[in-house]
Structure formats: C-alpha cells, structure tokens
Amino acid sequence: MANVKQSMEDLLTIDGAMCAALVDSGSGMILGQLGSGVDLEVAAAGNTEVVRAKLKTMKALGLNDAIEDILITLGRQYHILRPIATKEGLFIYLVLDKTKSNLAMSRRKVQEVERELVI
C-alpha cells in the first residue's frame, strides 16, 4: 500500500518518466504531482476533459465497461491516463519521453501503482 507521494515517486522510476500526477476528474485539480517538463496544471485540466468525453461516449453507446487506461501518443511523448478503480473520479496521469520508455512495461507499472495506491 502506498500513499500519493510514494505513488508519484514510484511512477518516476519508470524509464523515460518525465512527470506524474493524481488528478480529480470532477474538478481537474491535481491532488499530487512530481516531475517536470509539462505544465501539469494545464495538462491535468485538459486531460480531465478527455476522460469525461470517453466516459460520456461509453454511456451513450450503452457500454457497461470501465476504462483501464487511455494512451495518447505524440511525436516525442506518451501520455497515460489511468482511472483509479477503487476511487471513482480520480486518475493517474503519466508523461513519458517516447525515446526512453518501454510502453508495455510503463503501462504495467502504472497498473501496479494504481492497485497499491491508498487515498
């Protein structure tokens, strides 16, 4: 079991990790963050809209399912958004340097951190 600070530290041990945050998707506010390279306030607010849009679309389609994670691939970065299964309305946001990271291993580590997070 890990608290928010420990979880952010664990995420930044991932190869290529630039920054990480725990975000409230109701407000777009950051509950914990670590790292640099991205304006996390702006990114958290914007990615909150991504999560909300996907949830709204799933509801409109009648999908009785949950988001495991959302991957955004940019030219130089990966952005991983992973909702917290045990705490509705929160998600982990991780930014990775694409040239230094292994996407499969990174997703697995984010899943592990999400499972261990205690809020």
C-alpha positions in Angstrom: 0.0 0.0 0.0 1.3 3.4 -0.9 0.2 7.0 -0.4 0.0 9.6 -3.1 3.6 10.9 -2.6 5.1 7.3 -2.7 3.0 6.5 -5.8 4.3 9.6 -7.7 7.8 8.6 -6.7 7.2 5.1 -8.0 5.9 6.4 -11.3 9.0 8.5 -11.8 11.2 5.4 -11.5 9.8 4.2 -14.9 12.3 4.6 -17.7 11.6 7.8 -19.6 9.2 9.2 -17.0 9.0 13.0 -17.1 6.2 13.8 -14.7 3.2 12.3 -13.0 0.1 13.5 -11.2 -3.0 12.2 -9.5 -6.0 14.2 -10.9 -9.6 14.7 -9.7 -11.6 14.4 -12.9 -14.6 16.2 -11.3 -12.6 19.4 -10.9 -9.5 18.9 -13.0 -7.4 19.7 -9.9 -4.1 18.0 -9.1 -4.0 16.1 -5.8 -0.4 15.1 -6.1 2.4 15.7 -8.6 6.1 15.1 -9.2 8.5 15.8 -12.1 8.8 18.4 -14.8 8.7 19.0 -18.5 5.0 19.6 -18.8 2.7 22.3 -17.3 0.8 19.8 -15.2 -2.0 22.2 -14.2 -2.9 22.8 -17.9 -2.4 19.1 -18.8 -4.5 17.9 -15.9 -7.4 20.2 -16.8 -7.2 19.2 -20.5 -6.9 15.5 -19.8 -9.8 15.7 -17.4 -11.9 16.6 -20.5 -10.5 13.6 -22.4 -11.6 11.2 -19.5 -15.0 12.9 -19.3 -15.6 12.7 -23.0 -14.7 9.0 -23.1 -17.0 8.2 -20.2 -19.8 10.1 -21.8 -19.3 8.3 -25.1 -19.3 4.9 -23.4 -22.5 5.8 -21.7 -24.1 6.9 -24.9 -23.1 3.6 -26.6 -24.5 1.7 -23.7 -21.2 0.1 -22.9 -21.2 -1.5 -19.5 -17.5 -1.4 -19.0 -14.7 0.6 -17.4 -11.7 2.5 -18.8 -8.5 0.6 -17.9 -6.3 3.4 -19.4 -6.2 5.9 -22.2 -3.0 6.3 -24.2 -2.2 9.4 -26.1 0.8 9.1 -28.4 2.6 12.3 -29.5 5.7 12.7 -31.6 8.0 12.7 -28.6 5.9 11.6 -25.7 3.4 9.1 -24.4 0.7 10.3 -22.1 -1.0 7.6 -20.0 -4.3 8.3 -18.1 -5.4 5.5 -15.8 -8.6 5.9 -13.7 -8.4 4.7 -10.1 -10.6 1.6 -9.9 -11.3 2.0 -6.2 -11.9 5.7 -6.1 -14.3 7.0 -8.8 -13.4 10.4 -10.2 -9.6 10.1 -9.9 -7.0 9.2 -12.4 -3.2 8.8 -12.7 -1.6 10.9 -15.4 1.9 10.0 -16.5 4.1 11.6 -19.2 6.9 9.6 -20.8 9.7 10.5 -23.1 8.9 8.3 -26.1 12.6 7.6 -27.0 13.5 6.5 -23.5 10.5 4.4 -22.4 9.1 1.0 -23.0 5.3 1.4 -23.4 4.3 -2.1 -22.3 6.4 -2.0 -19.2 5.3 1.5 -18.4 1.6 0.6 -18.6 2.2 -2.4 -16.4 3.9 -0.3 -13.8 1.1 2.3 -13.8 -1.4 -0.5 -13.3 0.7 -1.8 -10.3 0.9 1.7 -8.8 -2.8 2.2 -9.2 -3.5 -1.1 -7.4 -1.2 -0.1 -4.5 -2.4 3.5 -4.1 -4.3 4.3 -0.9 -6.2 7.5 -0.7 
